[in-house]
Amino acid sequence: MRAAALAAVAWTLLGASPSSDLDIELSNLRSAKGLVRLCLTADPDNFPNCTDDRNALTRSLPAGTRSVRLASLSPGGYAVAVIHDENANAKLDTFAGIPKEGFGFSRNPPVRFGAPRFAAARFRLDGGAQTQQVRMRYIL
């Protein structure tokens, strides 16, 4: 009886899809003012804003926060976008289209004219734990 119970548990665990934990570490935040707003998405059409992605995972954290763990994520391809919302108005402030607040992306792709494409920031979660280091950038 005990062997049958153990076999049932093992069967259930083997059939379960693996989950991943993602640690996001932020560097180069210029101040502890305001909030850090983070978005994790698997949808290229909603990167980097995540506004229309009902499956996106978002967090608003005090700007003094340097790391956050997102636990139990499904395997797949994701991208992270982060803004340093220094005045806590829930948006990235710009002047003539140029960001006045900090921003960063997973894999730290080059930023030229506008946000990088999803493919440039994309990374894969396949189970276990992973860390993405996001370097914040400021233009103005």
Secondary structure as UniProt FT lines:
FT   HELIX           2..15
FT   STRAND          20..27
FT   STRAND          35..41
FT   HELIX           44..46
FT   TURN            47..49
FT   TURN            51..52
FT   TURN            54..55
FT   STRAND          57..62
FT   TURN            63..64
FT   STRAND          67..73
FT   STRAND          76..85
FT   TURN            86..87
FT   STRAND          94..95
FT   TURN            96..97
FT   STRAND          98..99
FT   STRAND          102..105
FT   TURN            106..107
FT   HELIX           118..121
FT   STRAND          123..125
FT   STRAND          128..135
//
